[in-house]
Every structure is written in C-alpha cells, then in structure tokens.
Amino acid sequence: MSRVGDRARLEARVAKKSFRTASGQSVLVLADLSFALEEGETGALIGPSGCGKSTLMRILAGLDRDFDGSVHRPEQGRVGMVFQEPRLLPWRSVEDNVRLAAPHASEAEIASLFDALGLSEHRTHFPGELSIGLARRAALARAFAVRPTLLLLDEPFVSLDAPLARQLQRDLAKLVESRRMITVLVTHDVDEAIALADRIFVLSARPAHVTGEIRVKGPRAVLSGEERGAVAARIEALRTAG
Amino acid sequence: MALRIISFLTLICLWQVAAHFGNPRLLPGPMAVFTTMKAEAASGALFAALGITLARVAAAFLLAMAAGSAIGYAMGRSALFDRAADPWIIVLLNLPALVIIVLAYIWVGLNEAAAIGAVALNKLPVTVVTIREGVRALDTRLDEMALVFGFSPVKRLTHVVAPQLAPYFAAATRGGLSLVWKIVLVVELMGRPNGVGFEINTAFQLFDVPLLLAYALPFTAIMLIIETLMVQPLERHVSRWRPRAA
C-alpha cells in the first residue's frame, strides 16, 4: 500500500458507540465495527432497520464524535452527504442550495449536473415546490457539486417508487463512475447494493458489527442474472447468520 | 381592503353621531378635531412633537430589538446561560412599565437616556422570550447539513439561522412597535418637555379634548402606516418561500 493510497483511504474502527435514552439507560448501538474502502471504491452497508447504520454515517461524516474508536477520512477531503431526508434549505432556490454548498463549482459543472439529474427546469424553484423525488435529486446534485472525496449516501432512494429509484440509481452509478472518490451507501435494498457497490458490508442487528464483506466482481459492470443471484444469496446467508 | 375602509368610515360616522348627541366639550366631532389639528400643524408644533416622539420610538425600538435578539439568541443556544438569565427576564417581564420608568428617572435623571432606556427595558424581555423560542425551534438537521458541507459561520447565520428566525423577528417587531410607542407617550408625559406625550399632558391639564385628539390621532395614524407599509410587507417577504403565508 502506497502512502498516497493511505491518504485517500477511508478506514473506520468503532470499538463502542452507545446512546443514552431519555430514561437514562445506555444502549449499545455499534460494537467492534470496522471496515475500509480504497480510493475510487463504493461500499454498501446493508443491515436490518434500526441496527445503527445512520449512527455510523453520522460518525463517518464527523457529526458524532462521541464514540470509542477512530475514523480515518481521506485527507484534505471535502465531504458530500445525502441524508435520509433531502435537508434542503426551504427558503433558498434549488440552484442556491447547490451553490451555497459548493461555492467553487463552475456554471458549466452545475449546468451539467442539473442536466444529468433532470433538474434544469427546476433551478429557480423552492424545495417546497418540488416532489420528493426531485428534492432527493437536488440533494444528490448538492452532494456531487462539492466534488467530494468522500460521498455519504444514507438511504438516498428510500420511499421513492421503484422505477424512479432505478433511474436515480443509474444516474448515480454514472456520476460515481466519473469521479475518483470514496462512496459509502447505506441501503436495505440488496439489488441497489449490488448495482452500485464494489464491496458490500453486511451488518448484524444491534449492537451492529460487520458480519461479512462481499466483493462484487467487475465494479458496477453489468452482471449476469446468475452472478447477481449468487451475490444476493451470499448476502442473505450472512444476514441470517448475523 | 374595501371591507377595512367601510369599517373605518363606519367608525368615523359613529363618532360624528355620538358627538352630535353628546357634550361637545368632552367629545368634539371629527371636524372640530380636524380644525385644531390644522392650527397645530400650521404653527409647526404638531410636526415638532411627532418628530421627536418618532425619534424616541425608533431609538428605543432599535435598542430593545438589538439587545433582545442577542440575549434571546444566546439563551436559546446555551442551556447554562438560559438558566442563569431566565429569572432576570421573568422579573423584568412582570415589573410594571410605570415602575421601570419612575426608577429610571430617579436613578438616571430626567434626561433623554433615562427616557429611551426605560422604554427599551420594557420592550427587552418580550423580544428575548420571542427570539429564544425561535432559536429553540431551529432545525438541528439543517445545522448538521451546514456542518457537513462546511458552511462558514457567516453563511450559517445568513442562510440557515436567520431565515428560520425571521418569523419570530417579525412577530417581535410587530408586537414591539405597538408596545414601544404606547410606553414612549407615558415616558414623555412624566418627564420630557416635548413630544406627543407632553402635548397630551398639556391638553389633559386644560381639559382640552380636541387638542388631545389632534395629537393622538395623527400619531396613531403614522404608527398604523408604518405597520402596514413596512412591517407587514417585510413579513410577507421573509415568508415568500412558504406555500402559504403563515
């Protein structure tokens, strides 16, 4: 491993992360969870709902520092994040939302991003005027516009209807392909994970740890139905074992 | 709008009718008041009084809004500061305006600083409480978004925090303006040698109701115009992104 490679690496080791509930009890959410991704790779985190995936994402984003362990993010990196909800500023237009997050993005870059995500006609709209699908695209555009070295996607397509989710997955795959960055995708959709990820990490129920890692051969390439089925079966096996 | 005008004209008509049947010394008709108003305007006294009173309203209002917003913001953000300052705010909220004014005149003296300070101090706790409520309602999810995307503090304030506080700020402005101009008249009545409040005191001592109304009504009208032409449009502007104005 070269030093340059090390610098661009994402490595998370969470020995222990617990929450204090309102009644004062301490709940262990993550325990001995570790994984790593190299530059240019996409990793998918799959696990049962409520297992602490979003907590892990907050730790990766640097929003939560109250845990035992360490996270090594790519150096000099910008972080782009798509939260479960779009989290756009309702009082700013779609374009302003993107420009505020990415002040250095050129007009051409923003135009091509909006074009790729089908947002060109909605530049001047306020988020309240968008459908949830369009709002999610705007959130994706914002995350990409910052040219992140680390892109965090927390169930970006949840609650969208299936055809729209598939289309956004394809758009996302194209954008991820065109950049050298590390992408972490949280999902509970096995097909989505297979379609987008180079590595799939299967998480156990709470307290979550990685029960297994699967490499998807030929990153984001078109897999045959059989290969897909094989990966899905391995994920399933790990989930039931975990 | 048409309904408002009809309602207003009805009030004037009722006034005319009441004046017709009542004692003209106690309740002069609209025309009598208007004649007195014209005379006061011609001598320049009306405008001088209105000018000085408006200046006091503006000074006290700006002082209370600036200090109140800063304190309210700090109390909303820091639980420690909130607990420390809360009893003071409660005392100030429940202290009668008259007590604050009298004490200000006794302690600071019969001067402009005491007058404006006393008015601002009356308005301050209301602003603090309103802005604190707004800060407590701030969306932490947007704060996190700003943090992840590396917004600078100035950017966070202008694009994330200020738009969320705007409705609270507008409410504080609206309620504050009406509170301040009412108290300014009391302050002028008790310890200033000029202004609308002083003129009203003079009219009171002469039992001159037309004179009293000749000063009170134009001043009320000006405050109404400020409210309609400045405060309400501002409120609409800051909430234009909402599907429907709140």
Interface residues (C-beta under 8 A of the other chain):
Chain A: R58 A61 G62 L63 R78 V79 G80 M81 F83 E85 R87 L89 P90 W91 R92 L100 A101 A102 F126 G128 E129 R142 V146 L152
Chain B: R141 L142 E144 M145 L147 V148 F149 G150 F151 K155 H159 V160 P163 W241 R242 P243
